Amino acid sequence: MAALSSNLLLLLLMSSLDWLSTPGNGFFMARHDVTSPAPPEPHITECISRDQATFQCWWSPGNFHNLSSPGALRLFYINSLASEWKECPKYVHPNRECFFDNNHTSIWIPYCMQLRGQNNVTYYNEEDCFRVENIVRPDPPVSLNWTLLNISPSGLNYDVMVNWEAPPSADVKTGWMRIEYEIQYRAGNTTKWDALEMQRQTQQTIFGLHVGKEYEVHIRCRMRSFVRFGEFSDPIFIQVISSKGSTFPLTLVLVFGITGVLILVMLIVSSQQRRLMMILLPPVPAPKIKGIDPELLKWHTIIHRRGPDKFQLENKGKLDDLNFSSTGGGLGGPPTYATDFYQDELWVEFIEVDAEDAGTGEKEDNQGSDTQRLLDVPQPISHHMNIGFSNAVSFPDSDSGRASCYDPDVPDQDTLMATLLPGQPEDGEVKTSPAPERLLIRTQTAGPQTWFNTDFYAQVSNVMPTGGVVLSPGQQLRIQESTSGTEEEPQQGKEHKGSEDSEEEKEKEEQFQLLVVDPEGGRQAAESNTPQMFAPPSSPIPGEGYQTILPQPAETEPAATAEDGQSPYILPDSPQSQVFARVADYTVVQELNSQHSLLLNPPPRQSPPACRPQHPLKALPSMPVGYITPDLLGSLSP
Amino acid sequence: MMHGTIRSVSCVWVVWVCLFFCSSVTMVGAAPICANAQGGCHVLSLANLFDRVIQHSARTHGISNNLHTEFEQYFMPSKNHIGRVSRNCHTSSILTPNGKDNAQRMAREELTEVILKLLVAWRDPLWHFHQSMAHHHDFNNFSSNKALEMSNMVHELHKGVEKVAEKMQVLGIISNTVSSLVSPEALLASDSSEWRPMRDYDLLYCFRRDSNKVQNYLKILKCRIIPEHGC
């Protein structure tokens, strides 16, 4: 018995599960807005009519498993035509179904269902009432098939016509049921169905299907102006395979074509990159003022000697507006312009030195102030020294600016002759020179290209008594003066000559620099009476740069004697081999020698005092770089 | 000369009158001919008329369905279907076929009459329903407009079915027993005060059923008479 009951229970469970899976579960619940879970007591699960002429009802025993056996529950119905509850006309027990045939079906009248168990226990739900026309759910349409309508010219899309037939159970011929259909389709790999519009005909066109894809189509129907749909039909599959594989090569061709074009463009761009860059981004040309005559740019500096210790510098040029400093650097001209201006050919045409004024004896007094005055341009001084510079500036053609170590500002007159210090010797020479003498110093560059690291200005390193000025340009020059030049030096005293420089270069590397040397080697002393000083364009001796030398009084005499015809000029032997190097502009005066010349490089003690003034300088130890300040001047004065 | 013109004119007039009457006589069974051919009028065929009427009835039924659903949502009436089972709509007195067999067995004239009766019976109740809805502030304008539309549609539907009946009688499809006059039963149903105490919800409930009946009967009639198109 226990086994039997357990078997029955199992059977019941399985049947209930099977029954629960039947469609239409929750029909009555779905009818109302509130979806409540299945009630535990026996209840009617669903009533459906397929053809609006018959209908069926299913029930469930709920949790009352003892009532699940056939016959335990009985279904009763009532309608407006009947006056009492009637039992189900036909049971289908395996399904727990009650079937109402035509004779027992009336449309447009309400029916109510009831379940009764043993002992007239009634399980009744008021909601289980309906009218048959409201529970109609037609069967799915049949004979679903499709035909190809057309393919798009691109061969990628096509249209199909789907047609079907009304379900046989639905009597549409007599018009008893008016049905509308709904087609749904989807691509093979998607899960979402696309629904088309309700259709009253038995055919429909599906547009825009893709070639090569597989589509799944199914259909369902419902009564017109009613809500509930019937079941879906079995799906059919639609697929159109492109013939000749026309689409495949087309896409391939497109892809390859575009790739090839892209590669070609890239090659062209990469090979002609420079040209393209030139075309697209042309370089900005540097301004060239081609109309300017370099001759016009020549200017000269005039050193006016106002006193034994006083000098005044003045720049004069052919072009009045030699405001290169203001224009070149300030107006936004290419900075290279200004630097080139200073770096390139710096021609010092002449330096006029007027030895008018007899230097007063108070060198010491005036030394400090002389420097000031020297630096102070506007003070008129009687002693007039003209130093003419011809600055032939050749504007560079190239755009690249040469790095200039120098301030592109105007060659300050002060700085130009900053180290020009009138020393004691003005007395003699000055006095002895009744007439203003002019020292013509021409500095000539070895060449524009080789004029490298050249200062714009040249320092007058010494002034000869005769009025000659020894210039020392910025860089160290390896001065190889001719001995003749050196011989002239003792006559001129302390002047610094290229020969001296050659001696210097024998000395130490750090010796200072440079004298006015004519790289051309031409002696111009024979030309005129005016002494000429040549400033060598380059200083091969790397070193500290300028050295200032105070012209000693004793040197003025040689300078004076130079008036006799000896031109205090020094000619270097071979300036061409000079190496240009950066030299400091200033140096510190170390001491004064016996001849009252400034020793920028104090010579060793063993050097004879009769040495030319250059010697002590040459013998100087490593020259410090610095300025000669008035203090130093004062301290150095003998 | 004057006599000649008068005679010719009178002759033309006589001929024209004869033609007019003859055409009206021969209209039966012949292809429909529009009296003013040059006027641009077009005669509707019976199938076309039927289609229009059926479409109209379908729309009426749809609206009644919507209104009924709205009422159910708002008012949640008692689900006393049993009570409703016993309760009758005011058109219950009109005998209507309740099944497919019954409907198919019914004669065309009877069927047409039933349709007309139903439509007549609902004219006044729907009008009053609309009035009561307009006065009720519980309903929004949308529902009120639907009620008005429903009332109008029933009115038009009645006229349309009348025309169809006339056409059918003209065509000899049905006998002339169907009178365009309102039958006494319909009058009785419409004049009876049974529908007055009906609540709005019950009225809609009843009308939804009856509009479905009308739609169904018309379709059956049409498919019986003209089975070619859309049956």
Contacts between the chains, C-beta under 8 A, distances in Angstrom:
chain1	res1	chain2	res2	distance
A	33	B	73	7.3
A	52	B	100	7.0
A	53	B	99	6.7
A	53	B	100	4.9
A	53	B	101	7.9
A	78	B	82	7.2
A	78	B	85	6.8
A	79	B	85	6.3
A	80	B	85	4.7
A	80	B	86	6.7
A	80	B	88	7.7
A	81	B	98	7.9
A	102	B	99	6.7
A	102	B	100	7.5
A	102	B	101	6.4
A	105	B	99	6.5
A	106	B	98	4.2
A	106	B	99	5.8
A	107	B	98	5.6
A	107	B	99	5.9
A	107	B	100	7.7
A	107	B	216	8.0
A	108	B	96	7.4
A	108	B	98	6.0
A	108	B	209	5.1
A	108	B	212	6.8
A	108	B	213	5.8
A	109	B	85	7.7
A	109	B	98	6.2
A	110	B	81	5.4
A	110	B	84	6.0
A	110	B	85	4.7
A	112	B	81	5.5
A	112	B	82	5.7
A	112	B	85	6.4
A	126	B	79	4.5
A	126	B	80	6.6
A	126	B	81	6.5
A	126	B	82	7.4
A	127	B	79	5.4
A	127	B	81	7.9
A	129	B	79	7.4
A	129	B	81	3.1
A	129	B	82	7.1
A	129	B	84	7.7
A	129	B	85	7.2
A	131	B	209	6.8
A	133	B	209	7.9
A	133	B	212	5.7
A	171	B	100	6.7
A	172	B	231	6.9
A	173	B	223	6.6
A	173	B	227	7.3
A	173	B	231	5.7
A	174	B	100	7.4
A	174	B	104	6.3
A	174	B	220	6.0
A	174	B	223	5.2
A	174	B	224	7.1
A	174	B	231	7.3
A	175	B	216	7.7
A	175	B	219	3.4
A	175	B	220	4.9
A	175	B	221	7.9
A	175	B	222	6.2
A	175	B	223	3.5
A	175	B	224	7.7
A	175	B	231	5.5
A	176	B	100	4.9
A	176	B	103	7.4
A	176	B	104	7.8
A	176	B	216	7.1
A	176	B	219	7.5
A	176	B	220	6.4
A	178	B	58	7.5
A	178	B	215	7.6
A	178	B	219	5.9
A	200	B	230	7.6
A	224	B	58	6.1
A	225	B	58	5.5
A	225	B	61	5.0
A	225	B	62	4.5
A	225	B	65	6.4
A	225	B	212	7.9
A	225	B	215	7.5
A	226	B	65	7.7
